[in-house]
Amino acid sequence: MAIDSDLMFDFSLNIPRIIISGKYAIIDNVKSIQSFTNQGIVIDTGKQYTVVNGENFILKNLNDDRIFLTGKIDSVEFFYGNKKGD
């Protein structure tokens, strides 16, 4: 399955967002990657953290503030951390 480049740039709001389809995920508005293994990724999206858990993760693309991730996705969690200024 090929992800059309239009889909990668279709979202421009400054809010945490994740799109999942099968074994593919596009994570939008990424400020930084806090942790990455082949079983999980923790992403700082500015206002909160997004955690994707699963197996065999591979970062396929990282550009601007978007990540294209492949692998078996088991769960997604959103949580607020103790961020400076909050």
C-alpha positions as CSV (number, residue, x, y, z in Angstrom):
1,M,0.0,0.0,0.0
2,A,1.4,3.4,-1.0
3,I,0.6,6.5,1.0
4,D,-0.2,9.3,-1.3
5,S,1.9,12.4,-0.6
6,D,-1.3,14.5,-0.5
7,L,-2.4,12.5,2.6
8,M,0.8,13.3,4.3
9,F,0.3,17.0,3.9
10,D,-3.5,17.2,4.3
11,F,-3.4,18.1,8.0
12,S,-2.2,21.4,9.1
13,L,-3.9,22.2,12.5
14,N,-1.6,22.6,15.4
15,I,-3.2,19.8,17.5
16,P,-2.0,16.3,18.3
17,R,-3.3,14.0,15.7
18,I,-2.8,10.3,14.6
19,I,-4.2,8.5,11.7
20,I,-4.1,4.7,11.8
21,S,-4.9,2.3,8.9
22,G,-4.0,-1.3,9.3
23,K,-0.2,-1.4,10.1
24,Y,0.4,2.2,9.1
25,A,0.3,5.3,11.2
26,I,0.8,9.0,10.4
27,I,1.5,11.1,13.5
28,D,1.0,14.8,13.0
29,N,2.4,17.8,14.9
30,V,5.4,16.1,16.3
31,K,7.7,18.4,18.4
32,S,10.2,15.7,19.4
33,I,10.6,11.9,19.7
34,Q,11.1,11.1,23.4
35,S,11.6,7.4,23.0
36,F,11.6,4.9,20.1
37,T,12.0,1.1,20.0
38,N,10.6,-1.5,17.7
39,Q,7.8,-2.0,20.3
40,G,6.8,1.6,21.0
41,I,7.2,5.2,20.4
42,V,6.7,8.2,22.7
43,I,6.1,11.5,21.0
44,D,6.0,15.0,22.4
45,T,3.3,16.9,20.5
46,G,3.6,20.1,22.5
47,K,0.4,20.0,24.4
48,Q,0.6,16.3,25.4
49,Y,2.4,13.1,24.7
50,T,1.3,10.4,22.3
51,V,2.3,6.8,22.9
52,V,1.9,4.1,20.2
53,N,2.5,0.5,21.4
54,G,2.9,-2.6,19.2
55,E,5.5,-4.7,17.5
56,N,8.1,-4.4,14.7
57,F,7.9,-0.7,14.4
58,I,9.9,1.0,11.6
59,L,10.1,4.8,11.1
60,K,9.5,5.1,7.4
61,N,9.4,8.9,7.0
62,L,10.1,11.9,9.2
63,N,9.6,15.3,7.7
64,D,8.6,18.7,9.0
65,D,6.4,17.7,12.0
66,R,5.0,14.4,10.7
67,I,6.1,10.8,11.2
68,F,5.1,7.8,9.1
69,L,5.3,4.6,11.2
70,T,4.8,1.0,10.2
71,G,4.3,-2.1,12.3
72,K,1.7,-4.0,14.3
73,I,-0.2,-1.3,16.2
74,D,-1.7,-2.6,19.5
75,S,-2.7,0.6,21.3
76,V,-2.5,4.4,21.3
77,E,-2.4,6.5,24.4
78,F,-2.6,10.2,24.9
79,F,-1.5,11.8,28.2
80,Y,-0.5,15.1,29.7
81,G,2.9,15.3,31.3
82,N,4.4,17.9,33.6
83,K,5.5,20.3,30.9
84,K,7.1,23.7,31.7
85,G,4.6,26.5,31.4
86,D,1.5,24.3,31.9
